[in-house]
């Protein structure tokens, strides 16, 4: 891994351990799509959960957990947060807040603890980023939501 793509998987698993979260680490080679990533992890695309960083205002960010077959429904998320405007931070800003490069972001081991919103469709066995490209943690969604004290709400639409 280069300096632009550090392997932070040890930080992620240490955070999962500290939270008492049961998980299985999966490592796989490069993938070019959500479907390839799901196949490499032995799951369905809906079980691959993307962690999105959303900017509410300067210095105020949230993690949003989004199933692989869904996308953020911005009106729903704005209504939940009671704001008129949300944005995605730049890749550099997201890395500064989380310590992870895009494609590896996870709420586990983030440099800045952020509130977590989990879409209501995040259920069952899921795979979440493990802090490096090609690294994931398979976990029980309810356990993850519990240890992260996440807010569960309908904030996505089917792609």
C-alpha positions, 0 to 999 in steps of 0.5 A, a space after each residue: 500500500 502506498 502513502 495515499 492508500 494506507 492499510 488502516 485495517 489494524 486500527 479498524 479491527 482494534 476498534 471492533 475488538 474494543 467495542 466487543 463486536 464479533 466479526 470476520 475479516 475478508 481480504 480480496 484483490 482489486 474489484 471494479 464494481 459493487 457486484 465484484 466486491 460482493 462476490 469476492 466477499 461471498 455476499 449479495 450486493 445489498 449486504 455490502 454496506 457503504 459508509 458515506 461521510 456527509 457534511 452537515 455544516 463546517 466541522 459537523 459530519 455524520 456517517 451514513 450506512 447505505 446498503 449496496 443496492 441503495 443510495 442516499 435519499 437526500 430529502 429523507 436525510 435532510 428531514 431526519 437531520 432537520 436541515 435544508 442543506 447537506 453535502 459530501 465533503 471532498 476526498 481530502 476533507 473526508 480523509 482528514 475527518 476519518 483517517 480513511 481514503 474513499 473506498 475504505 471509510 468505516 465508522 470503526 476506528 475513525 479518527 473523529 468519532 461521528 454520529 452514525 445513521 444506519 438506513 433501515 434496510 441495513 439488516 442481517 449479515 453485512 460486510 462493511 469496510 475494513 480500513 483498506 481497499 480489499 479488506 472488509 469486516 462481516 458483522 451482524 447489522 443489529 450488533 454493529 448498530 448497537 455498538 455504534 449507537 446508530 440512529 436507524 431511519 429510512 434514508 435511502 432509495 433503491 438504485 
